[in-house]
Structure formats: C-alpha cells, structure tokens
C-alpha cells in the first residue's frame, strides 16, 4: 500500500514538473505557434516517459495553451481578427473580479494583493521584461482570488493567461517594447497602487474605473506592438 502510494506521488510530481516546463516553453514562445507538438521530442528533451507528457498535454489543452486537431496537438496561434473579442472579454472579467475584490476581500487577501504589488515593483526595477509580465499576471490573479466567486475567477484566469501569452509573443518577436520606457513602467506601477488602495478602501466604483483604465493602457500597448501606430488601430476599430 505504501509502495503504491510512493509510486503515485512520484508520478504526480513528474507530471507537475513536465507541465511546468512545457508551460514555460509555450509562454516563452520556444515552441513555434502553429506548429505540431512533437511529444517524442519533448520526452527526449525532458528525460521523462510518455505518460507525464501526455498528462501535461491534457492539462495544457484545458488551459488553452495547446489545442487538439484530430490526433495532433497544436501550439495555437492568435489571429488579429480575435483581438476585439479578446479585449472585450478581458475588460469584462477584469472589471467584475476587481470590483468584487473591493467588496469581498478579507485582511489576508488584501495583504497578498499588496505583496503582489511590491513584487511587480521589484521586477520593474530589475527591468527583465518576462519577469515583469509574470509578476503582473500574479498580481491580477491574486486580486481575482479575492472576488469570492470561483466561476468569475476561473474565467478571468483563462483570459488572463492568453494576455500573458500575447505579451510574451511581443517580447520574443523583437517588437519594440514600451516596457523599456520608464514612463510606461511608472504608469503601470501607479495604476497598480491606485487599484490596491481602492480595494483596501472597499471602493468598488473607483476600483471598477481604475481597472478599466488599466485594461485601456494594456490594450493600447499590446495593439501597437501587434498592429502599429494608433491611427491604424482606429481603422481596425478594436
């Protein structure tokens, strides 16, 4: 009985390791979007067996980071035509989770939010873009976990993961990143502080407004990286 439990725990840890490593490779765009996932190559590269890889693939398909196409597994691409729907969804779930966090958070959750704010500031000072995007992702997930609604939280985390993937794609593609500009980074930090303070004050209306402004900032940056100058964005009606 004990031996069987040890084998199960070991297999679970290996599955978690493969999932974590494969997830990082997808988000870092080490695996080309649109390409077929070579499971045999993953098994070889990670020094593991097929079972943990297959388990990781199932989880990543559920996360939306991989997609099944018949018997093949594809690293999904993101089409420009999807941007309007993406931003509409991101805005909706950001507003509702952040607003509810202001109304429902407890003292422990508030402390976690402030800790996540400081974590982003630390990574911003270090200036490593990938680490900043991760810290930003953690902050907004922390806020969502305080909304006391698992359905909103899970829906938001799903679309938030896509925003992380898009941000990473911009960085890896070598597109000019406004994160390198001190003014832009300072604006992000100021908005994070304002959102956290509004949540602490229990001001749902202000949190809603600030969350909307924060998505507008992200939308402007991401759209410019993907599409170019603002006049082109207006023509696209995103």
ZAMARGU-4260 file (C-alpha; in steps of 0.2 Angstrom, whole numbers, plus 5000, padded with zeros to 4 digits):
<rodrens>
0) 5000/5000/5000 | 5014/5012/5005 | 5024/5007/4990 | 5010/5010/4978 | 5007/5027/4986
5) 5025/5032/4984 | 5024/5027/4965 | 5008/5038/4963 | 5016/5053/4972 | 5032/5051/4961
10) 5022/5050/4945 | 5012/5065/4951 | 5027/5076/4954 | 5035/5071/4937 | 5018/5076/4929
15) 5019/5093/4938 | 5037/5095/4933 | 5034/5092/4914 | 5018/5103/4915 | 5028/5117/4922
20) 5042/5116/4910 | 5031/5114/4895 | 5020/5128/4900 | 5036/5139/4902 | 5042/5134/4884
25) 5025/5138/4877 | 5024/5155/4885 | 5042/5159/4881 | 5037/5155/4863 | 5051/5142/4862
30) 5038/5131/4853 | 5033/5140/4837 | 5014/5145/4837 | 5005/5135/4824 | 5017/5120/4824
35) 5013/5102/4829 | 5019/5097/4846 | 5032/5083/4845 | 5028/5073/4860 | 5043/5061/4857
40) 5055/5076/4856 | 5048/5083/4872 | 5050/5065/4881 | 5068/5066/4875 | 5072/5084/4879
45) 5064/5082/4897 | 5072/5065/4900 | 5055/5058/4905 | 5042/5045/4899 | 5027/5047/4888
50) 5014/5046/4902 | 5019/5063/4911 | 5020/5071/4894 | 5003/5066/4890 | 4996/5071/4907
55) 5004/5088/4905 | 4997/5090/4887 | 4979/5086/4894 | 4981/5100/4907 | 4988/5112/4894
60) 4974/5109/4882 | 4962/5113/4896 | 4972/5129/4900 | 4970/5134/4882 | 4989/5134/4879
65) 4988/5119/4867 | 4974/5114/4855 | 4969/5097/4848 | 4967/5095/4829 | 4962/5077/4826
70) 4976/5066/4833 | 4988/5080/4833 | 4992/5093/4846 | 4995/5111/4840 | 5003/5126/4848
75) 4989/5138/4845 | 4991/5155/4836 | 4982/5171/4839 | 4974/5180/4825 | 4972/5199/4824
80) 4954/5196/4820 | 4952/5189/4838 | 4959/5205/4846 | 4942/5214/4848 | 4934/5199/4856
85) 4949/5196/4867 | 4949/5214/4874 | 4930/5214/4877 | 4932/5198/4887 | 4947/5204/4896
90) 4939/5220/4901 | 4923/5212/4907 | 4931/5199/4918 | 4944/5212/4925 | 4931/5224/4930
95) 4919/5211/4938 | 4933/5202/4948 | 4942/5218/4954 | 4925/5226/4958 | 4920/5211/4969
100) 4938/5210/4977 | 4935/5228/4983 | 4918/5222/4991 | 4923/5205/4997 | 4942/5204/5001
105) 4947/5199/5018 | 4963/5205/5028 | 4974/5191/5022 | 4969/5193/5004 | 4972/5212/5005
110) 4990/5208/5012 | 4993/5196/4997 | 4987/5210/4985 | 4999/5222/4992 | 5013/5209/4992
115) 5010/5206/4974 | 5010/5225/4970 | 5028/5226/4978 | 5033/5211/4969 | 5029/5219/4952
120) 5038/5235/4958 | 5054/5224/4962 | 5054/5216/4944 | 5051/5233/4936 | 5066/5240/4944
125) 5076/5224/4938 | 5070/5228/4921 | 5068/5210/4915 | 5053/5210/4904 | 5047/5192/4906
130) 5049/5193/4925 | 5038/5209/4924 | 5024/5200/4914 | 5024/5186/4926 | 5023/5197/4941
135) 5009/5207/4933 | 5000/5191/4930 | 5002/5185/4948 | 4995/5202/4954 | 4979/5201/4944
140) 4977/5183/4948 | 4979/5187/4967 | 4965/5201/4965 | 4954/5188/4956 | 4956/5176/4970
145) 4949/5189/4982 | 4932/5191/4972 | 4924/5176/4981 | 4917/5169/4965 | 4925/5154/4958
150) 4917/5155/4941 | 4922/5173/4938 | 4939/5169/4945 | 4942/5154/4933 | 4935/5163/4918
155) 4946/5178/4921 | 4962/5167/4924 | 4959/5159/4907 | 4958/5175/4898 | 4972/5182/4908
160) 4983/5168/4903 | 4980/5172/4885 | 4985/5190/4888 | 5002/5184/4896 | 5005/5173/4880
165) 5002/5188/4869 | 5013/5199/4879 | 5027/5186/4878 | 5025/5184/4860 | 5028/5203/4858
170) 5044/5202/4868 | 5051/5187/4859 | 5046/5193/4842 | 5058/5208/4845 | 5044/5221/4843
175) 5048/5237/4851 | 5043/5236/4870 | 5036/5251/4879 | 5040/5242/4895 | 5058/5248/4892
180) 5052/5266/4893 | 5052/5272/4911 | 5037/5282/4909 | 5026/5267/4904 | 5033/5257/4918
185) 5029/5271/4931 | 5012/5272/4924 | 5009/5254/4927 | 5015/5255/4945 | 5005/5270/4949
190) 4989/5261/4942 | 4993/5245/4952 | 4995/5256/4968 | 4979/5265/4965 | 4969/5249/4962
195) 4976/5241/4978 | 4972/5256/4988 | 4954/5257/4981 | 4952/5238/4985 | 4958/5242/5003
200) 4946/5256/5005 | 4932/5245/4999 | 4928/5257/4985 | 4920/5246/4971 | 4915/5260/4960
205) 4933/5268/4960 | 4941/5250/4958 | 4930/5247/4943 | 4935/5264/4935 | 4954/5260/4938
210) 4953/5243/4932 | 4945/5249/4916 | 4959/5262/4914 | 4972/5248/4917 | 4965/5237/4903
215) 4965/5253/4891 | 4983/5255/4895 | 4987/5237/4891 | 4976/5237/4875 | 4985/5252/4868
220) 5002/5245/4871 | 4998/5227/4865 | 4989/5233/4850 | 5003/5245/4845 | 5015/5231/4846
225) 5005/5219/4835 | 4997/5232/4823 | 5007/5248/4823 | 5003/5266/4826 | 4987/5272/4834
230) 4979/5278/4818 | 4979/5260/4811 | 4971/5254/4827 | 4957/5267/4824 | 4954/5260/4807
235) 4953/5242/4814 | 4940/5248/4827 | 4947/5237/4841
</rodrens>
